[in-house]
Amino acid sequence: MRIFELNLMRIIMATRLNITVDKTVVEEAKQYAREHGRSLSGLIEEYLKSLIFNEKKDFEPGPLVKSLWGSVKPMADGKDYSNLIEEEILKKHLK
């Protein structure tokens, strides 16, 4: 679809929503939207979509993550990452 058609679909599918929000929150949100060149409606819609998307989507790692899966050993319980690095450096250079 071309951009014009996508925008036309967006206009046709848009619906009005009335909500009650604290006045201070609305004023600050409007300021935030202005500073970021967005509309308040657009910000709210994006937020609602993110909620819906996160609820529906189960985590599925991408191909790069899948290809690397299992290549790193899990750290032993109680081990600190910085201590582990120090130990490995000492092993390498004090042989």
C-alpha positions, 0 to 999 in steps of 0.5 A: 500500500502506498503512504496515502492509502495507509493514511486514508485507512488511519483516518477512516478507522479513527474513533473518538475516545473520551478519558478523564486525566488529572489536569497537571498530567494533561498539561505536562503530556501536551508539553512533552508532545510539543517538544517531541513534535508529536500529538497527544493523541498519537502518543496515547495511541502509540502507548496503547498499541505497545500495551496490546502488543506486549500482551499478545507477543510471546518472546521469540528470539531472532535468528542471530540470538538463536545462532548464538544460543548455548555458546556462553556458559551460565555463571556459577551462582554467587559469582560476580562478573567483575571477579570472574573477569579478573580471575580469567585475566590472571589465569591468562597472564600468570601462566 
